[in-house]
Amino acid sequence: MAKFRSQISAADKSSQPKAVNSPCIAICALNQDDVCTGCYRTGQEIAHWGRLDNDQRRDVLALCKNRARAINPFLS
């Protein structure tokens, strides 16, 4: 019975989409605009990251990319 439960548990996990990873690069310092100089998330985005679904996380990542480009146009 335990083997059957582990198979069900593994099947449940595989059917769930993989979580979008945090962009954190362990350079954590908020600038005067409340934006992290490492990952370009705001303090609020960092605080709420764990509660966001994948679509919301992708939206935050798009905002981060735009912020990074605004600060440094040489970033791709």
Secondary structure in CASP SS format (residue, H / E / C, confidence):
PFRMAT SS
TARGET T0000
AUTHOR 0000-0000-0000
METHOD secondary structure of the structure
MODEL  1
M C 1.00
A H 1.00
K H 1.00
F H 1.00
R H 1.00
S H 1.00
Q H 1.00
I H 1.00
S H 1.00
A H 1.00
A H 1.00
D H 1.00
K H 1.00
S H 1.00
S H 1.00
Q C 1.00
P C 1.00
K C 1.00
A C 1.00
V C 1.00
N C 1.00
S C 1.00
P C 1.00
C C 1.00
I C 1.00
A C 1.00
I C 1.00
C C 1.00
A C 1.00
L E 1.00
N C 1.00
Q C 1.00
D C 1.00
D C 1.00
V E 1.00
C E 1.00
T C 1.00
G C 1.00
C C 1.00
Y C 1.00
R C 1.00
T E 1.00
G H 1.00
Q H 1.00
E H 1.00
I H 1.00
A H 1.00
H H 1.00
W H 1.00
G H 1.00
R H 1.00
L C 1.00
D C 1.00
N H 1.00
D H 1.00
Q H 1.00
R H 1.00
R H 1.00
D H 1.00
V H 1.00
L H 1.00
A H 1.00
L H 1.00
C H 1.00
K H 1.00
N H 1.00
R H 1.00
A H 1.00
R H 1.00
A H 1.00
I H 1.00
N C 1.00
P C 1.00
F C 1.00
L C 1.00
S C 1.00
END
